[in-house]
Every structure is written in structure tokens, then in C-alpha cells.
Amino acid sequence: MSHSDIADPTAAPSDLAASRKPTVALALGAGGAKGLAHIGAIEEIVAQGFEISAVAGTSMGALVGGIYATGKLDVYRDWVCTLDKLDVLKLVDWTFSGGGLIKGDRIIGRLLELIGDIAIEELPMAFTAVATDLDREREVWITRGSLFEAVRASIAIPTVFRPYHVEGRRLVDGALLNPVPVTPLIREPADYLFAVSMDGPAESPPPPVEPDSAAGGGYRQRIGRLIGRLVPHGESKAPEPGAFDLLNQSMDLMQANLSRLRLAAYEPDLLIRMPRNASTNYEFYRARELIELGRARARKTLSDWRASRETVHEAQ
């Protein structure tokens, strides 16, 4: 045994504890494209000195959380930030059978090319994907088997994606029953339990949108100015939402209320909330700004949380 193998008996316990990063069990909620904000939130949590030791995710939270658990979140982030509207459309494989408008095979196939599949039990941290068993009417915690099969089940938004069939069960989006999956993490041996929700109060006006990059050419701004010149000014009436928009808005409202009830029953140590009107469910071409929104909200929430903890400590 070398001298370096022997621990210093004079080292104070506080010194040893100070060298260890506090661990976090992290719950990532559903939210479609809004869930890209999870990337920025995760990066900010890690940047502020926390070690994420366990992740549970629903829908988009399962996708981002699963990729983070593989250690390849940067690969996914860099790829998704290159997508424009046309790229997003190319990833959609439409179908008119099987209980959904989109098969989902093309999206999962692209993710497999980028990340590669792995068994959940072989990941370097605990991971749970939350889905809903449509026939048994209960939530399902997937903790074993193919990572991307679990993700495919968790993201199967009813009527949008085909249900995913596993051993005779029809699995769909976990957000139907558990939009922000804190409960799978309650028994994890972490110092703190954090949750990131995409169901925060809507903001008016919505969160600011960063200008398009040079590659995008600012086309949205130019089109907006052109329409502004062509359309006569005066009192205007908001267009009636289409059936798809109405369905999305209704699901967002139900999900937000369910999230509030579940989080009241199982309160995390820290809740980072994104406004539910930050984007629509399918604006994946806005990845860069949504990631930065997640980073900014996580930074502000962590700062407030630490300040409140210091105030309580001083009062004691």
C-alpha cells in the first residue's frame, strides 16, 4: 500500500464534504418543443456545481433526460439547433392508420443515428421514462430495456403519434397522468430533488424571441414587416383557431392543471417553471432560443432559491 492510499485522519469532515458536489434527482416535464428548454436548464444546473445522479422524464422530458443520461446531450443540442422549418417537416412520417397522424419511426431513427441505443440499466445514472398504459388506465415507469423504445412510448401524444405497443400493451404519452414525474425519484438517494416544468403561467406578452441567426436571414421579421405593409391598418379580429390548435390549447390547459395538482402533492426541493406559451408544441426550429430560455429561468430560480436558503440559515 502506498502512502497515497491512506486517508489523512486529520482532515475535517466539513473539508471532505465541501469537495463533494451536491447530488440532484431531476424530474423533467412534458411540453413538446418547449421541452428543449430542458437542455438549457440541465446545463445551468451542472454549471452551478450540482451533480445530476438520477433523471425521470415524461414525453419530451424523457427524450432530453434519456439523452443526457447517455452523456451525449451536446450532440443532440448541436443537431437540433441546426433545424429549420423544412428540416422539422422532413422528420415527420405521416400516416392515416394506427391511431395517430405520425408514425414516429423517422424521428427515432434519426436519434438512433445521432446517439445510438443503449439499455437503460447500462446508463451511468438511474433513468425512468414515464408513459401511460391506455388500456389499464395507469402510468408506467420504464426503467429497463431499450432507451429509445422507452422514449418512443413516452412521447406518443394521443391522436398525434401512434401508440407504442409493448407486450400487448398500448403505451402513450406519460403526460396524460404525470406531466412532471417527481414521484419516480422520491426514493432516490440524492441531496435534492429538482423539477423542471413546461406548464408555468402563460406570460403576456410571451417570452421575447431572439432574432434569427444570419443563417436564417431574419425571414420571419421580413415577412412580418411585409404583411404589415400589405394589410390595412385598423381594428382587426383575431382569427379563429383551427381544430388542431384548439386541441393543443385544450391539452396544454389540462396538463397545466394536472401538473399543479401533482406538484402540490409531491413538492420538489426546487421547481423551475417555463411559461406554457413559450412556444407551440411543434416549433422545434426555435431550439436555440428555447434552450437559452431554459438556461435563464434555471439561473434565476437557482439564485432565488439559494438566497432564500441563506436567509433561513441566518434567521436560525
Salt bridges, closest charged atoms under 4 A:
GLU43 OE2 - ARG77 NH1 2.54
GLU43 OE1 - ARG295 NH2 2.90
GLU44 OE1 - ARG299 NH2 3.19
ASP78 OD1 - ARG77 NH2 3.15
GLU113 OE1 - ARG110 NH1 3.11
GLU121 OE2 - ARG144 NH2 3.58
ASP133 OD2 - ARG136 NH1 3.20
ASP135 OD1 - ARG170 NH2 2.70
GLU139 OE2 - ARG262 NH2 3.32
ASP191 OD2 - ARG20 NH2 3.09
GLU203 OE2 - ARG297 NH1 2.93
ASP212 OD1 - ARG220 NH2 2.94
GLU283 OE1 - ARG286 NH1 2.71
GLU289 OE2 - ARG286 NH2 2.66
GLU292 OE1 - ARG295 NE 3.20
ASP304 OD2 - LYS300 NZ 2.58
